[in-house]
Amino acid sequence: MIKLKYILLGIIIVLLDIAVYIVLGVLLMSYDDTYNESNGVYWSLSSMSFSEKVSYIAINIWHLINLIAIGYLIYRIIKRIKKNAAARF
């Protein structure tokens, strides 16, 4: 049985994750406003300022962290299903 504590913890984690995406997205919004073709290809690191580079790299790292977390959750779910199936026999 899933406890209410774990449901609330999951909701808080998801809300914090969304908040991080919002903050990083807002930080990257200035890139569209200040982009200049003479600085390089669109979305290349050479056409970004230092703060935009940091935001761009941070959002990609955050994508990786989310993928690892989702993979871990899937692993735990599969492990629990196998454990429950083995316990029945």
C-alpha positions as CSV (number, residue, x, y, z in Angstrom):
1,M,0.0,0.0,0.0
2,I,1.3,3.4,-0.9
3,K,1.4,5.8,2.0
4,L,0.1,9.4,1.7
5,K,3.6,10.6,2.7
6,Y,5.1,9.1,-0.4
7,I,2.4,10.5,-2.6
8,L,3.0,14.0,-1.2
9,L,6.8,13.5,-1.6
10,G,6.3,12.6,-5.2
11,I,4.1,15.6,-5.9
12,I,6.7,17.9,-4.3
13,I,9.5,16.4,-6.4
14,V,7.5,16.9,-9.6
15,L,6.6,20.5,-8.6
16,L,10.3,21.3,-7.9
17,D,11.3,19.7,-11.2
18,I,8.8,21.9,-13.1
19,A,10.1,24.9,-11.2
20,V,13.6,24.2,-12.2
21,Y,12.5,23.9,-15.9
22,I,10.6,27.2,-15.6
23,V,13.6,29.0,-14.2
24,L,16.0,27.6,-16.7
25,G,13.6,28.3,-19.5
26,V,13.1,31.9,-18.4
27,L,16.9,32.3,-18.3
28,L,17.2,31.1,-21.9
29,M,14.4,33.4,-23.1
30,S,16.9,36.3,-23.3
31,Y,18.8,34.3,-26.0
32,D,16.0,34.7,-28.5
33,D,15.8,38.4,-27.9
34,T,19.6,39.1,-28.2
35,Y,20.5,36.6,-30.9
36,N,22.6,38.1,-33.7
37,E,23.4,36.1,-36.8
38,S,26.9,37.6,-37.0
39,N,27.9,35.8,-33.8
40,G,27.3,32.3,-35.1
41,V,24.6,29.7,-35.9
42,Y,21.4,29.8,-33.9
43,W,21.8,27.8,-30.6
44,S,25.5,27.4,-31.1
45,L,27.6,28.1,-28.0
46,S,29.6,30.7,-29.9
47,S,26.5,32.8,-30.3
48,M,25.7,32.8,-26.6
49,S,26.8,34.9,-23.7
50,F,28.3,33.3,-20.6
51,S,25.1,33.2,-18.6
52,E,23.2,31.8,-21.6
53,K,25.9,29.0,-22.0
54,V,25.5,28.2,-18.3
55,S,21.7,28.0,-18.6
56,Y,21.9,25.9,-21.8
57,I,24.3,23.4,-20.3
58,A,22.3,23.3,-17.0
59,I,19.1,22.5,-18.8
60,N,20.8,19.7,-20.7
61,I,22.2,18.3,-17.5
62,W,18.8,18.6,-15.9
63,H,17.4,16.5,-18.8
64,L,20.0,13.9,-18.1
65,I,19.2,13.9,-14.4
66,N,15.5,13.4,-15.2
67,L,16.2,10.5,-17.6
68,I,18.3,8.8,-14.9
69,A,15.6,9.3,-12.3
70,I,12.9,7.9,-14.7
71,G,15.1,4.9,-15.5
72,Y,15.7,4.3,-11.8
73,L,11.9,4.5,-11.1
74,I,11.2,2.0,-13.9
75,Y,13.9,-0.3,-12.5
76,R,12.4,-0.1,-9.0
77,I,8.9,-0.8,-10.3
78,I,10.1,-3.8,-12.4
79,K,12.0,-5.1,-9.4
80,R,9.0,-4.8,-7.1
81,I,6.7,-6.5,-9.7
82,K,9.2,-9.4,-10.0
83,K,9.5,-9.7,-6.2
84,N,5.7,-9.8,-5.8
85,A,5.3,-12.3,-8.6
86,A,8.0,-14.6,-7.0
87,A,6.3,-14.3,-3.6
88,R,3.0,-15.6,-5.0
89,F,4.6,-18.9,-6.1
